[in-house]
Amino acid sequence: MVVMFAVLLVPLLLMVGLAVDVGYWYNHASDIQKAADAAALAGVVWLPDAAKAQSYALEAAKRNGYEDGVNSVTITVTRVSGSSRQLRVAISDPSVGSFLFSHLGGRNIGITRSAVAEYVLPVPLGSPNNTFGNDPSTPASTWPNLWGNIHGPGTDTTNGDAFATQCRGSHNCGGISNTSYRPGGYLYAIDVPAGVTNMDVQVYDANLAARSAETVETGDTKYTSTGTITTNWTFYNQDSTALDPNDNPTAASAGICSSGAGSWSLLENASDATYKNKWVSLCKVSGTVTAGRYMLRVATAGTGAGANRYAIRVLSSSSAQARLSGYGDMSIYNNVNAGNATFYLAEVDPAFKGQTFEINMYDPGEVSKFADGSGGDGTIQVISPSGSVAPTCAGTTPSPLSSFGSSATLSPCAFQTASAGTARYNGYWVTLDVPIPANYTCTLGSIPGCWWKIKYVINGQANDTTTWSAAVLGNPVHLIDG
């Protein structure tokens, strides 16, 4: 028995030793993978600045125990071919030792692990081309049936603007009772591809010029005579941090405007002769325009209660055109007299098939009765890129007058927003979670392409301001297979 034990002890010890070595190699490979993951995630947010992406990726790898050129470790950081938003990091350690294997004549082994990270920008909102809102210089039949909108700070948020208003429950509240208020207003992204020349950023009806009624022209209005509203427009140059729209230098500070101030501060009704019912250039960029994402911000200041409605367009002399869209969220105004009105909501990449597309709308679909007392009904439908109503979605809302309760599965994805002139969601959010089919396919960047739409079915007069946001659920910065 003792002899047999002695004979078996040696192979048992070898097996134990090899098991320890394999476990060590596995743990080492796991450490390298974690370092590669961390490096890719740290670097990708700096694209398209490849040098900065590499610097931050290498620093993250170092913090996780791996430094390029130290102990024979090599780290490569490369942008994935064909994508401006994906980064690959590979870490190689060619000299991973062992506890037993090396004593049996084995050599150090090499371990390489890689990771690919990408970032996803907010889905474009409201426009698939170089205009946002109606363009009165074109036939009305071609309009998207919306105006851009921003309310004055003294406006009651239940009038439909979720973020630019300080008050909830009354106008001119004298404080901040709307907890969602933000002074920064709304942002628009201007995506400029290579080859654009002589870009001209223009705004239609840029100042608040109150009309006789919200059904007239753009529908600019003052809700009370108390206080004033100043509308501030600021155009920003492109920069290397696409995920952060708040660090772009202003066009004025960058000196890119060959004409136009690049910013305006417009007191209500003070500049009607210049801006009312007119397209006016905010900034012209002459010659070849640097490709990238430019930003445009509109915000209001003052204590007045009112609404400024407008349109934006970006012209150029080249066949290549910029694309203009709402960034993150948007406030829009529809003034439609009965019938149907359809507008572009958001572009959803086919890469998101099988995931959930979330639509949030604040104070949607108010419809008043006709003069004879009839009508006053409204319905919203979510239209997929195929042109049909989305077959199903999950709806939730805190509104006590909701047509579907606090939550429900809507099949198809549509719901009543107004009944006999009674608004069902006045001052409330509605959320629709739309499943993106597993076989979802479309052509990104084309029209209608991958654009989802909202269709209003209206029996009455719709003078409706609604704040919209849309996103594909998930982390915007994440690892992918690659």
C-alpha positions as MATLAB code, in Angstrom:
seq = 'MVVMFAVLLVPLLLMVGLAVDVGYWYNHASDIQKAADAAALAGVVWLPDAAKAQSYALEAAKRNGYEDGVNSVTITVTRVSGSSRQLRVAISDPSVGSFLFSHLGGRNIGITRSAVAEYVLPVPLGSPNNTFGNDPSTPASTWPNLWGNIHGPGTDTTNGDAFATQCRGSHNCGGISNTSYRPGGYLYAIDVPAGVTNMDVQVYDANLAARSAETVETGDTKYTSTGTITTNWTFYNQDSTALDPNDNPTAASAGICSSGAGSWSLLENASDATYKNKWVSLCKVSGTVTAGRYMLRVATAGTGAGANRYAIRVLSSSSAQARLSGYGDMSIYNNVNAGNATFYLAEVDPAFKGQTFEINMYDPGEVSKFADGSGGDGTIQVISPSGSVAPTCAGTTPSPLSSFGSSATLSPCAFQTASAGTARYNGYWVTLDVPIPANYTCTLGSIPGCWWKIKYVINGQANDTTTWSAAVLGNPVHLIDG';
ca = [
       0.000    0.000    0.000;
       2.821    2.373    0.906;
       4.571    1.585   -2.365;
       1.390    2.168   -4.361;
       0.822    5.482   -2.585;
       4.361    6.545   -3.357;
       3.896    5.604   -7.016;
       0.614    7.514   -7.297;
       1.811   10.535   -5.333;
       4.007   11.843   -8.118;
       1.303   11.976  -10.838;
      -1.174   13.354   -8.316;
       1.224   16.145   -7.443;
       1.753   16.799  -11.160;
      -1.979   16.989  -11.742;
      -2.431   19.338   -8.805;
       0.428   21.499  -10.028;
      -0.956   21.661  -13.548;
      -4.388   22.509  -12.175;
      -2.837   25.385  -10.251;
      -1.055   26.574  -13.402;
      -4.217   26.375  -15.538;
      -6.156   28.296  -12.885;
      -3.393   30.911  -12.784;
      -3.443   31.268  -16.569;
      -7.243   31.540  -16.530;
      -7.187   34.243  -13.864;
      -4.425   36.099  -15.694;
      -6.437   35.976  -18.926;
      -9.463   37.271  -17.028;
      -7.400   40.153  -15.641;
      -6.208   41.044  -19.143;
      -9.773   40.913  -20.453;
     -11.003   43.216  -17.692;
      -8.196   45.654  -18.452;
      -9.034   45.586  -22.177;
     -12.728   46.153  -21.410;
     -11.948   49.095  -19.158;
      -9.533   50.601  -21.687;
     -11.998   50.335  -24.572;
     -14.792   51.932  -22.553;
     -12.522   54.740  -21.349;
     -11.206   55.528  -24.810;
     -14.233   55.202  -27.066;
     -16.012   58.287  -25.690;
     -13.216   60.466  -27.109;
     -13.730   59.383  -30.700;
     -13.427   60.674  -33.356;
     -10.259   62.115  -31.752;
      -8.156   58.962  -32.174;
      -5.114   60.343  -30.327;
      -7.128   61.274  -27.269;
      -9.008   57.962  -27.380;
      -5.690   56.096  -27.386;
      -4.313   58.183  -24.518;
      -7.306   57.555  -22.259;
      -7.430   53.865  -23.185;
      -3.748   53.355  -22.327;
      -4.198   55.196  -19.032;
      -7.145   52.973  -18.105;
      -5.157   49.845  -18.962;
      -2.311   51.080  -16.765;
      -4.665   51.610  -13.839;
      -5.728   48.008  -14.281;
      -2.171   46.658  -14.145;
      -1.052   46.639  -17.784;
       1.237   49.249  -19.297;
       2.316   49.270  -22.904;
       6.036   48.391  -23.210;
       6.450   47.319  -19.585;
       7.255   43.633  -18.846;
       6.928   42.910  -22.581;
       3.241   43.863  -22.566;
       1.916   45.357  -25.820;
      -1.326   47.297  -26.116;
      -2.868   48.309  -29.425;
      -5.688   50.820  -29.680;
      -7.431   51.118  -33.036;
     -10.666   52.545  -34.362;
     -12.870   49.850  -35.874;
     -12.886   50.130  -39.643;
     -16.098   51.590  -41.024;
     -17.266   53.123  -37.739;
     -16.494   56.454  -36.112;
     -17.976   55.299  -32.790;
     -16.234   51.971  -32.116;
     -12.813   51.353  -30.544;
     -10.852   48.111  -30.268;
      -8.202   47.529  -27.577;
      -5.970   44.454  -27.601;
      -3.603   43.615  -24.719;
      -0.907   40.966  -25.134;
       1.296   39.527  -22.393;
       3.787   37.121  -24.016;
       5.492   36.061  -20.781;
       2.913   34.564  -18.492;
       4.740   32.225  -16.143;
       3.669   29.174  -14.169;
       4.307   27.362  -10.906;
       5.026   23.836  -12.215;
       4.943   23.857  -15.986;
       8.191   25.832  -16.257;
       9.989   23.327  -14.011;
       9.037   20.526  -16.388;
      10.718   22.242  -19.311;
       7.719   24.304  -20.383;
       8.100   27.890  -21.525;
       6.116   30.984  -20.590;
       2.894   31.266  -22.546;
       1.430   34.292  -24.335;
      -2.102   35.530  -23.632;
      -3.948   38.109  -25.716;
      -7.386   39.485  -25.052;
      -9.297   42.231  -26.851;
     -12.432   44.305  -26.394;
     -14.536   46.498  -28.642;
     -16.589   49.355  -27.199;
     -18.979   51.707  -28.920;
     -21.020   54.736  -27.979;
     -24.505   55.456  -29.236;
     -25.625   59.035  -29.750;
     -29.167   60.130  -28.862;
     -31.567   59.174  -31.627;
     -32.197   62.055  -34.063;
     -35.574   63.714  -33.459;
     -38.073   65.575  -35.581;
     -36.369   65.807  -38.952;
     -34.635   63.508  -41.470;
     -33.168   66.335  -43.555;
     -31.757   69.862  -43.329;
     -34.878   71.563  -41.967;
     -36.753   71.431  -38.663;
     -40.338   72.630  -38.736;
     -42.515   74.057  -41.479;
     -40.887   76.009  -44.297;
     -43.309   78.699  -45.532;
     -41.186   79.212  -48.647;
     -42.361   75.767  -49.841;
     -45.877   74.401  -50.549;
     -47.815   73.653  -47.358;
     -48.404   70.100  -48.623;
     -44.678   69.416  -48.051;
     -44.606   70.669  -44.453;
     -43.969   68.277  -41.558;
     -46.922   69.836  -39.683;
     -44.938   71.214  -36.777;
     -43.161   74.290  -35.497;
     -40.289   74.296  -33.058;
     -41.464   75.664  -29.723;
     -40.102   77.242  -26.561;
     -42.084   78.888  -23.779;
     -41.066   81.778  -21.586;
     -39.901   80.986  -18.037;
     -43.067   82.471  -16.497;
     -45.350   80.084  -18.403;
     -47.351   77.317  -16.762;
     -45.737   74.025  -17.774;
     -49.182   72.458  -18.271;
     -49.301   74.457  -21.532;
     -47.019   71.751  -22.923;
     -43.379   72.803  -22.535;
     -41.855   70.465  -19.951;
     -38.430   72.069  -19.501;
     -38.285   75.786  -20.386;
     -41.013   76.803  -17.930;
     -40.562   77.600  -14.239;
     -44.221   77.431  -13.228;
     -46.719   74.643  -12.645;
     -50.384   75.406  -11.968;
     -50.401   79.065  -13.020;
     -48.551   81.610  -15.130;
     -46.156   84.180  -13.611;
     -45.724   82.136  -10.433;
     -42.781   84.218   -9.224;
     -40.618   81.198   -8.386;
     -39.795   77.717   -9.629;
     -42.644   75.267   -9.085;
     -41.841   73.130  -12.132;
     -39.190   70.713  -10.865;
     -38.204   69.847  -14.457;
     -37.236   73.419  -15.324;
     -33.844   73.957  -16.939;
     -32.577   77.334  -18.118;
     -30.658   75.829  -21.040;
     -33.720   75.371  -23.248;
     -33.418   73.006  -26.216;
     -30.567   71.781  -28.393;
     -30.474   70.895  -32.074;
     -27.749   68.798  -33.685;
     -26.401   69.819  -37.082;
     -24.504   66.865  -38.534;
     -22.206   67.972  -41.334;
     -20.722   65.283  -43.609;
     -17.580   65.720  -45.666;
     -17.998   67.864  -48.777;
     -20.370   70.537  -47.448;
     -19.507   74.046  -48.615;
     -20.858   77.492  -47.702;
     -23.157   76.454  -44.850;
     -25.880   78.897  -43.799;
     -27.778   78.339  -40.526;
     -31.126   80.170  -40.676;
     -34.073   80.608  -38.318;
     -37.637   81.464  -39.353;
     -39.574   83.802  -37.065;
     -36.774   83.773  -34.499;
     -38.282   86.283  -32.058;
     -41.539   85.989  -30.136;
     -43.935   88.060  -32.232;
     -47.378   87.542  -30.721;
     -50.163   86.791  -33.227;
     -53.847   87.525  -32.785;
     -54.468   83.832  -32.081;
     -52.501   80.583  -31.861;
     -54.162   79.454  -35.098;
     -52.503   82.316  -37.021;
     -49.180   81.672  -38.824;
     -46.607   80.233  -36.382;
     -48.935   80.719  -33.407;
     -46.592   82.880  -31.283;
     -48.517   84.095  -28.259;
     -48.391   85.884  -24.906;
     -50.564   84.200  -22.305;
     -50.476   87.191  -19.916;
     -49.304   90.791  -20.104;
     -47.076   90.388  -17.039;
     -43.320   90.303  -17.656;
     -41.335   89.959  -20.864;
     -39.589   87.125  -22.698;
     -36.206   87.220  -24.412;
     -35.298   84.411  -26.799;
     -31.595   83.561  -26.966;
     -30.098   81.705  -29.922;
     -26.516   80.358  -29.859;
     -24.702   78.416  -32.580;
     -21.763   76.206  -31.567;
     -18.771   74.922  -33.496;
     -18.083   71.194  -33.810;
     -15.585   69.533  -31.474;
     -14.048   66.131  -30.751;
     -16.423   65.017  -27.966;
     -19.602   63.948  -29.711;
     -21.090   62.546  -26.502;
     -20.830   65.886  -24.682;
     -22.780   68.704  -26.367;
     -22.056   71.143  -23.556;
     -18.358   71.707  -24.212;
     -18.591   72.890  -27.827;
     -17.083   76.356  -28.350;
     -19.479   79.007  -29.582;
     -19.291   79.894  -33.253;
     -18.486   83.463  -32.238;
     -15.520   82.440  -30.069;
     -14.291   80.040  -32.756;
     -14.564   82.742  -35.416;
     -16.245   80.481  -37.975;
     -19.039   82.867  -39.068;
     -18.086   84.762  -42.219;
     -21.334   86.672  -41.728;
     -24.005   86.597  -39.068;
     -23.380   87.090  -35.369;
     -23.623   83.413  -34.393;
     -25.912   84.387  -31.504;
     -28.978   86.549  -30.896;
     -30.756   87.887  -27.821;
     -34.231   88.898  -28.996;
     -36.753   90.676  -26.803;
     -40.382   89.862  -27.627;
     -41.907   92.023  -30.375;
     -38.853   94.312  -30.432;
     -37.472   93.143  -33.776;
     -40.579   92.127  -35.706;
     -39.525   93.994  -38.867;
     -36.348   91.927  -39.007;
     -37.495   88.478  -37.879;
     -41.282   88.039  -38.048;
     -42.297   85.650  -40.860;
     -38.762   85.785  -42.272;
     -35.807   83.462  -42.684;
     -32.747   85.179  -41.197;
     -29.178   83.937  -41.224;
     -27.671   83.303  -37.796;
     -24.276   82.199  -39.127;
     -22.758   81.631  -42.558;
     -19.638   79.462  -42.752;
     -17.844   80.115  -46.036;
     -15.808   77.638  -48.029;
     -15.353   73.990  -47.117;
     -17.034   73.267  -43.787;
     -15.243   70.991  -41.323;
     -17.226   67.772  -40.951;
     -18.654   67.018  -37.529;
     -21.541   67.735  -35.187;
     -22.413   71.399  -34.672;
     -25.006   72.432  -32.098;
     -27.698   75.099  -31.935;
     -29.312   76.132  -28.653;
     -32.513   78.100  -28.096;
     -33.379   79.296  -24.599;
     -35.604   81.916  -23.032;
     -35.090   84.374  -20.199;
     -37.323   86.791  -18.306;
     -40.504   86.437  -16.299;
     -43.108   86.494  -19.069;
     -45.636   83.810  -19.977;
     -45.812   83.066  -23.679;
     -44.707   80.826  -26.532;
     -42.248   81.397  -29.360;
     -42.696   79.116  -32.394;
     -40.132   78.898  -35.179;
     -38.436   76.780  -37.837;
     -34.752   76.127  -38.591;
     -32.918   75.212  -41.768;
     -29.302   74.667  -42.813;
     -28.486   75.500  -46.425;
     -25.310   74.886  -48.408;
     -24.051   75.384  -51.939;
     -22.900   71.766  -52.305;
     -24.754   68.600  -53.196;
     -23.746   67.300  -49.787;
     -26.138   68.653  -47.173;
     -26.095   68.884  -43.397;
     -28.758   67.102  -41.386;
     -30.678   68.905  -38.646;
     -32.507   67.208  -35.770;
     -33.614   67.675  -32.188;
     -31.046   66.525  -29.632;
     -32.241   64.501  -26.643;
     -35.705   66.049  -26.531;
     -37.757   68.649  -28.342;
     -40.788   70.846  -27.799;
     -43.028   71.233  -30.835;
     -46.277   72.939  -31.704;
     -49.001   71.614  -34.006;
     -51.829   73.872  -35.171;
     -53.998   71.624  -37.339;
     -57.664   72.119  -38.145;
     -59.200   68.615  -38.255;
     -58.021   65.651  -40.323;
     -54.728   63.831  -39.936;
     -51.268   65.220  -39.298;
     -48.102   63.148  -39.395;
     -44.580   64.160  -38.405;
     -41.209   62.466  -38.066;
     -40.403   61.494  -34.483;
     -37.111   59.573  -34.358;
     -34.650   57.572  -36.431;
     -33.919   54.115  -34.982;
     -30.874   52.224  -36.225;
     -31.517   48.599  -37.350;
     -28.627   47.632  -35.049;
     -31.189   47.940  -32.235;
     -33.436   45.135  -33.469;
     -34.836   43.081  -30.629;
     -34.511   45.957  -28.136;
     -37.061   48.449  -26.765;
     -37.747   51.869  -28.263;
     -39.051   54.206  -25.553;
     -41.140   57.255  -26.459;
     -41.927   59.912  -23.856;
     -44.438   62.666  -24.556;
     -45.526   65.455  -22.232;
     -49.021   66.946  -22.464;
     -49.886   65.309  -25.790;
     -52.800   65.671  -28.150;
     -55.050   68.486  -26.912;
     -57.965   69.155  -29.263;
     -60.698   71.779  -28.871;
     -64.241   71.549  -30.220;
     -65.457   73.175  -33.400;
     -67.393   76.447  -33.167;
     -70.673   74.493  -33.361;
     -69.714   72.484  -30.265;
     -68.976   69.243  -32.081;
     -65.740   67.281  -32.209;
     -62.865   67.819  -29.839;
     -61.480   64.287  -30.220;
     -57.879   63.267  -30.804;
     -55.872   60.064  -31.165;
     -52.131   59.480  -31.418;
     -50.695   56.573  -33.398;
     -47.066   55.400  -33.502;
     -46.115   54.668  -37.107;
     -43.212   52.307  -37.835;
     -40.811   52.867  -40.770;
     -42.910   50.420  -42.807;
     -45.749   52.952  -42.735;
     -48.102   50.913  -40.555;
     -49.133   51.468  -36.948;
     -46.765   49.658  -34.585;
     -48.564   46.420  -33.640;
     -48.095   46.773  -29.885;
     -46.533   48.833  -27.118;
     -46.724   49.185  -23.349;
     -48.211   52.486  -22.203;
     -47.828   54.095  -18.768;
     -48.910   57.466  -17.375;
     -49.823   59.091  -14.034;
     -52.725   61.012  -15.596;
     -56.018   60.368  -13.750;
     -57.948   60.933  -17.005;
     -55.925   58.460  -19.070;
     -57.832   56.608  -21.753;
     -55.963   53.374  -20.915;
     -55.516   53.659  -17.150;
     -52.130   53.936  -15.467;
     -50.631   51.141  -17.584;
     -51.759   48.879  -20.379;
     -50.642   46.934  -23.421;
     -51.835   48.895  -26.447;
     -52.529   46.812  -29.552;
     -52.038   48.496  -31.934;
     -49.834   51.234  -30.475;
     -52.379   54.055  -30.360;
     -54.447   55.851  -27.725;
     -57.032   58.605  -27.343;
     -55.614   61.931  -26.172;
     -58.743   64.091  -26.122;
     -62.466   63.419  -25.910;
     -65.179   66.001  -26.598;
     -62.674   68.791  -25.959;
     -61.367   67.319  -22.675;
     -57.589   66.799  -22.634;
     -56.702   63.471  -21.039;
     -53.017   64.199  -20.396;
     -52.835   67.905  -19.592;
     -49.568   68.415  -17.686;
     -48.716   64.699  -17.586;
     -46.142   62.441  -19.217;
     -47.066   59.403  -21.277;
     -44.471   56.685  -21.896;
     -44.740   54.129  -24.685;
     -42.307   51.188  -24.777;
     -42.291   49.804  -28.308;
     -40.659   46.409  -28.966;
     -38.313   46.610  -31.962;
     -38.865   43.423  -33.968;
     -36.053   40.871  -34.130;
     -36.209   41.112  -37.947;
     -36.255   44.936  -37.979;
     -34.473   46.268  -41.044;
     -34.288   49.620  -42.796;
     -31.826   51.860  -44.613;
     -30.218   54.307  -42.181;
     -29.751   57.868  -43.431;
     -32.449   57.663  -46.119;
     -36.016   59.004  -46.196;
     -38.239   57.535  -44.820;
     -35.547   54.971  -44.040;
     -35.515   54.155  -40.323;
     -37.754   57.016  -39.218;
     -40.656   56.362  -36.874;
     -43.522   58.824  -37.054;
     -46.351   60.148  -34.948;
     -49.782   60.451  -36.531;
     -52.472   62.700  -35.066;
     -56.049   61.767  -35.973;
     -57.966   64.938  -35.167;
     -61.656   65.804  -35.090;
     -61.557   69.425  -34.015;
     -58.934   72.189  -33.758;
     -55.532   71.074  -32.495;
     -53.394   73.847  -31.039;
     -51.094   71.509  -29.212;
     -47.683   72.023  -27.654;
     -46.011   68.747  -26.685;
     -42.537   67.910  -25.421;
     -41.062   64.713  -26.851;
     -38.093   62.489  -26.176;
     -37.195   59.098  -27.573;
     -34.414   56.614  -26.939;
     -33.459   52.984  -27.296;
     -33.189   51.571  -23.794;
     -29.683   50.595  -22.694;
     -26.295   52.076  -21.820;
     -25.111   54.502  -24.539;
     -21.489   53.420  -23.918;
     -21.077   49.664  -23.953;
     -19.039   46.679  -25.063;
     -19.956   44.750  -28.193;
     -18.815   41.535  -29.838;
     -15.947   42.153  -32.182;
];
